[in-house]
Amino acid sequence: MDKQKALLVLADGTTYKGYSLGATGETIGEVVFNTSLMGYQEILTDPSYKGQMIVMTYPLIGNYGINENDYESRKPFLEGFIVKEYSPLPSNWRSLISLDEFLKKKKIIGIQGIDTRALTTHIRDCGAQQGIISTIDFDVPSLTQKIKSSPALDGIDTVKAVTCSDLYEWKDDNGHGKTHIGSKKYKVVVYDCGVKFNILRNLSNAGCCVTVVPAQTSHKKVLDMNPDGIVLSNGPGDPSAVPYMIENIKGVLGKKPVFGICLGHQLLALTLGLRTYKLKFGHHGGNQPVMDLTTRKVEITAQNHSFAVSTPPEGTVHKSPYGNVEITHLNLNDQSVEGLKCHSIPAFSVQYHPEASPGPHDANYLFERFIEIIKR
């Protein structure tokens, strides 16, 4: 009975009444749903959610608390968190604080006690849209006006808000057990557009010394470091709003092996002359089926993106200034492009997350594929 009331209002006026979770106040962001059954700590700390509020479709969230090892970035960047039922009594031997305490500490505003199934269906049918969570203003016309006054994600550079401020060397942490045995053989530079820590862990486990650089770092500076390969990381928002990354990619293509992941995939595609577009409600979750067109095998993948690469007019092959580019993977739900490979230069990319965290490990082999390209 002592729960503080909260209100979620969407741009189209749809309203959901619930109770406060985490910090109090007001927050605005694009409302998207995530279909993962678990892994809420990794989801909360994924920088790709900058500018967005997450709806968890699994009904009970918070039952194993928050621990020290499952962070995917230095802090959460999301705008808000939406759940059906919050579990106030976490039970896990690694848990240090509750989800509610974590959200309060990180100043993340959330709402609980709403029908997330109805909300997810509404987003699926009407598309992702701006929304506002408030624990202080319950006047719907007032909240709707605040939404109208806030900018949408299209055309906004959100990468600058999540990238690191200085370059750093990744050190093996104790969070996920596995550590590469033997000396590190390869030097890899990762462009940080909002990189998840598990990408860095997987590269390290594959035998790489990993240097992470801010997204604004010039290609000349990166090439002066003489890496064996370059990774274009995941990140938030509209890829067309990050022109400096496209210039950086132009400067390294054909000179070093390049591997793009999620936003990195979209940025590589733009550099190669392809186009991107905004999906109706995006792909967010750990159960997206993707077919490898070269093997016809299907992988279940973890994904988190609101934009996608357009299919080239030529079909599965696009003629770019760097030679032919082949579409290698397709999403089996909506036939969107999930992977690219350059024929003439050592560069490839995938729209999904081979590092998962959370999610299935079907695509983990892609890090070894990158190492094989470096070897060749």
C-alpha positions in Angstrom: 0.0 0.0 0.0 3.0 2.3 0.5 4.2 2.0 -3.1 4.8 5.2 -4.9 2.6 5.7 -8.0 4.1 6.0 -11.4 2.7 6.7 -14.9 4.0 5.6 -18.3 2.6 7.6 -21.3 3.4 6.9 -24.9 3.6 9.5 -27.7 0.3 8.3 -29.1 -1.4 8.9 -25.7 -1.6 5.3 -24.5 -1.2 5.3 -20.8 -0.2 2.7 -18.2 -0.6 3.1 -14.4 1.9 1.4 -12.1 4.3 1.9 -9.3 7.8 3.4 -9.0 10.9 1.2 -9.4 14.3 2.6 -8.8 14.8 6.4 -8.9 12.0 8.9 -8.8 11.3 11.8 -11.2 10.7 11.9 -14.9 12.5 10.3 -17.9 11.9 10.3 -21.6 13.1 7.7 -24.2 12.1 5.4 -27.0 10.2 2.5 -25.6 11.3 -0.9 -26.9 10.8 -4.5 -25.7 13.4 -7.1 -25.0 12.4 -10.8 -25.2 15.2 -12.3 -23.2 14.1 -14.5 -20.3 17.0 -13.6 -18.1 20.2 -11.5 -18.1 18.6 -8.2 -17.0 21.9 -6.9 -15.5 23.7 -7.4 -18.8 20.8 -5.7 -20.6 20.7 -2.8 -18.2 24.4 -2.1 -18.8 24.4 -2.5 -22.6 25.4 0.9 -24.0 23.3 0.2 -27.1 20.2 1.3 -25.1 21.2 4.9 -24.8 18.1 7.0 -25.5 15.7 4.1 -25.0 13.5 2.6 -22.2 13.4 -1.2 -22.0 10.3 -3.2 -21.5 11.1 -6.7 -20.2 8.6 -9.2 -21.6 9.5 -11.8 -19.0 7.1 -11.1 -16.2 9.3 -11.5 -13.0 12.4 -9.4 -12.9 15.0 -8.9 -10.1 14.9 -12.3 -8.5 18.7 -12.8 -8.5 19.7 -9.3 -7.7 22.8 -7.5 -9.0 26.4 -8.8 -8.8 29.9 -7.4 -9.5 30.7 -9.6 -12.5 27.9 -9.2 -15.0 28.4 -5.6 -16.1 28.7 -5.0 -19.8 29.9 -1.4 -19.5 31.1 1.1 -16.9 27.5 2.1 -16.1 24.0 1.9 -17.4 23.0 4.3 -20.2 19.4 3.4 -20.7 16.7 6.0 -20.0 14.2 3.9 -18.1 13.2 0.3 -17.1 9.7 -1.2 -17.4 8.7 -4.5 -15.8 5.5 -6.4 -14.9 6.5 -7.6 -11.5 9.6 -6.7 -9.5 11.1 -9.3 -7.1 12.1 -7.4 -3.9 13.8 -10.4 -2.3 16.8 -11.5 -4.6 18.1 -15.0 -4.0 21.6 -15.7 -5.5 25.0 -16.3 -3.9 26.6 -13.6 -6.0 24.0 -10.9 -5.4 25.2 -7.8 -3.6 22.3 -5.5 -3.9 18.7 -5.6 -5.2 17.7 -4.4 -8.6 15.7 -1.6 -7.0 18.7 -0.4 -5.0 20.9 -0.6 -8.2 18.5 1.5 -10.2 18.3 4.1 -7.3 22.1 4.2 -7.1 22.4 4.7 -10.8 19.5 7.2 -11.0 17.5 5.1 -13.4 13.8 5.7 -13.3 11.5 2.6 -13.7 8.0 1.5 -13.4 6.5 -1.8 -12.3 3.1 -3.3 -12.0 1.9 -2.7 -15.5 0.6 -5.1 -18.2 3.8 -5.6 -20.1 2.2 -8.1 -22.4 -0.3 -5.5 -23.6 2.4 -2.9 -23.9 4.6 -5.2 -26.0 1.7 -6.0 -28.3 1.0 -2.3 -28.7 4.6 -1.6 -29.6 4.6 -4.6 -32.0 1.5 -3.3 -33.8 2.1 0.4 -33.6 5.9 0.5 -33.6 8.5 1.8 -31.1 7.8 5.3 -30.0 8.8 7.9 -27.5 7.4 7.6 -24.0 7.7 9.2 -20.6 7.8 7.7 -17.1 6.8 10.0 -14.3 6.4 9.7 -10.5 5.8 13.5 -10.0 3.4 14.5 -12.8 0.2 12.5 -13.5 -1.4 14.9 -16.0 -1.5 13.0 -19.3 -1.8 16.0 -21.6 1.1 17.6 -19.8 3.2 14.4 -20.2 2.3 14.1 -23.8 3.4 17.6 -24.5 6.8 16.8 -22.9 7.2 13.9 -25.2 6.4 16.0 -28.3 9.1 18.5 -27.1 11.8 15.8 -26.9 13.8 14.7 -30.0 13.6 11.2 -31.4 16.7 9.0 -32.0 16.7 9.5 -35.7 19.6 11.6 -36.8 21.1 12.1 -33.3 24.7 11.0 -32.5 24.3 8.9 -29.3 27.7 7.3 -29.8 29.5 10.3 -28.4 27.6 9.8 -25.1 28.7 6.2 -24.6 32.2 6.0 -26.1 35.3 6.0 -23.8 37.1 9.3 -23.2 40.6 7.9 -23.6 42.1 4.7 -25.1 42.8 1.9 -22.7 44.2 -1.7 -22.7 41.7 -4.4 -21.8 42.8 -6.5 -18.9 41.4 -10.0 -18.3 38.8 -9.7 -15.6 37.6 -12.4 -13.2 34.0 -12.0 -14.2 33.6 -14.9 -16.7 36.1 -17.4 -15.7 37.8 -18.4 -18.9 41.2 -16.9 -19.5 43.4 -17.4 -22.6 46.3 -19.7 -21.8 49.6 -18.7 -23.4 50.9 -15.5 -24.8 48.7 -13.1 -26.7 49.6 -13.4 -30.4 47.6 -10.7 -32.0 47.1 -7.0 -31.4 43.5 -5.8 -32.0 42.1 -2.2 -31.8 38.4 -1.9 -31.0 36.6 1.3 -32.0 34.4 1.9 -29.0 30.9 3.0 -30.2 29.4 1.6 -27.1 31.3 -1.7 -26.8 30.1 -4.5 -24.5 32.7 -6.0 -22.2 32.0 -9.5 -23.5 33.3 -8.6 -26.9 36.6 -7.6 -25.3 36.6 -10.8 -23.2 36.0 -13.0 -26.3 38.8 -11.3 -28.2 41.1 -11.7 -25.3 40.2 -15.4 -24.9 41.0 -15.8 -28.6 44.6 -14.6 -28.0 44.4 -10.9 -28.6 45.9 -7.9 -26.9 43.0 -5.6 -27.0 43.3 -1.8 -27.2 40.0 0.2 -27.0 39.9 3.6 -28.6 37.2 6.4 -28.6 35.0 6.5 -31.7 36.5 9.9 -32.6 40.0 8.5 -32.9 41.4 9.1 -36.4 42.2 6.2 -38.7 45.7 7.5 -39.0 46.3 7.2 -35.2 44.9 3.7 -35.3 47.0 2.6 -38.2 50.1 4.1 -36.5 49.4 1.6 -33.7 50.0 -1.1 -36.3 47.2 -3.5 -35.2 46.7 -7.0 -36.7 43.0 -6.3 -36.9 40.3 -3.7 -36.2 36.8 -4.3 -34.6 33.9 -1.9 -35.0 31.8 -2.3 -31.9 28.1 -2.3 -31.2 26.5 0.9 -30.0 23.3 2.9 -29.9 21.2 4.9 -32.3 21.2 5.9 -35.9 24.4 4.9 -37.8 24.0 7.7 -40.3 24.4 10.2 -37.5 28.1 9.1 -36.9 29.9 10.3 -40.1 33.3 10.5 -38.4 33.2 6.7 -37.9 32.5 6.2 -41.6 35.5 8.3 -42.4 37.6 6.3 -40.0 36.4 3.0 -41.6 37.3 4.3 -45.1 40.8 5.0 -43.8 41.4 1.4 -42.6 39.5 -0.7 -45.2 41.8 -2.8 -47.2 44.8 -2.0 -44.9 43.8 -4.1 -41.9 41.3 -6.9 -41.3 38.0 -5.4 -40.1 35.2 -7.1 -38.1 31.9 -5.1 -37.5 29.4 -6.0 -34.9 25.8 -4.6 -34.7 26.3 -0.8 -35.1 29.7 -1.6 -36.5 28.0 -3.7 -39.1 25.7 -0.8 -40.1 28.6 1.6 -40.2 30.6 -0.8 -42.5 27.6 -1.1 -44.7 27.2 2.7 -45.1 30.9 2.9 -45.9 30.5 0.3 -48.6 27.7 2.3 -50.2 24.7 0.4 -48.8 21.9 2.1 -46.9 20.3 1.7 -43.5 16.7 2.2 -42.3 14.8 2.1 -39.0 12.9 -1.0 -38.1 9.3 -0.8 -36.9 10.1 -2.1 -33.4 13.7 -3.3 -33.6 15.3 -6.6 -32.6 15.9 -6.9 -28.9 16.4 -10.2 -27.2 18.1 -13.6 -27.3 16.0 -15.7 -29.6 16.4 -14.3 -33.2 16.8 -17.0 -35.8 19.5 -16.2 -38.5 20.5 -18.2 -41.5 24.0 -18.4 -42.8 23.4 -18.3 -46.5 26.8 -20.0 -47.3 26.1 -23.1 -45.1 22.2 -22.9 -44.8 22.7 -23.5 -41.1 20.5 -21.5 -38.7 21.8 -19.8 -35.5 19.8 -18.5 -32.7 21.2 -15.2 -31.9 21.2 -12.3 -29.4 20.3 -9.0 -30.9 19.8 -5.4 -29.9 19.3 -2.8 -32.6 16.6 -0.5 -34.0 18.2 0.1 -37.4 19.1 -2.4 -40.2 20.9 -2.5 -43.5 18.8 -2.4 -46.7 19.0 -5.2 -49.2 21.0 -4.1 -52.2 19.0 -3.7 -55.5 21.4 -6.3 -57.1 20.0 -9.0 -54.7 22.6 -10.7 -52.5 25.7 -9.0 -54.0 26.4 -5.3 -53.9 29.1 -3.6 -56.1 31.0 -1.2 -53.9 34.1 1.0 -54.5 36.0 -1.7 -52.5 34.7 -4.6 -54.8 31.8 -6.9 -54.4 30.0 -7.2 -51.1 28.0 -10.3 -50.4 25.1 -10.7 -48.0 26.0 -13.7 -45.9 23.2 -13.9 -43.3 19.5 -13.2 -43.2 17.0 -12.9 -40.3 14.4 -15.6 -40.7 11.7 -13.5 -39.0 11.7 -10.5 -41.3 14.4 -11.3 -43.9 16.5 -8.3 -42.8 20.2 -8.3 -43.6 22.3 -9.9 -40.8 25.7 -10.3 -42.3 28.1 -9.0 -44.9 31.4 -10.1 -46.4 33.8 -8.2 -48.8 35.3 -10.3 -51.6 38.3 -8.2 -52.4 39.4 -7.0 -48.9 39.5 -8.7 -45.5 36.3 -7.2 -44.0 33.1 -8.8 -42.7 30.3 -7.9 -40.3 27.2 -9.3 -38.5 24.1 -7.5 -37.2 23.7 -9.7 -34.2 25.9 -10.2 -31.1 28.3 -13.1 -31.3 29.4 -12.3 -27.7 25.8 -12.8 -26.5 25.7 -11.8 -22.8 22.9 -12.5 -22.3 21.9 -15.0 -25.0 22.9 -18.1 -26.9 26.5 -18.9 -27.9 25.7 -20.2 -31.4 27.7 -17.4 -33.1 30.7 -17.4 -30.7 32.8 -19.0 -33.5 32.9 -15.6 -35.4 35.7 -14.4 -33.1 37.8 -17.4 -34.3 36.8 -16.6 -37.9 38.2 -13.1 -37.3 41.5 -14.6 -36.0 41.7 -16.9 -39.0 41.4 -13.8 -41.3 44.2 -12.1 -39.3 46.4 -15.2 -39.8 45.9 -15.2 -43.5 
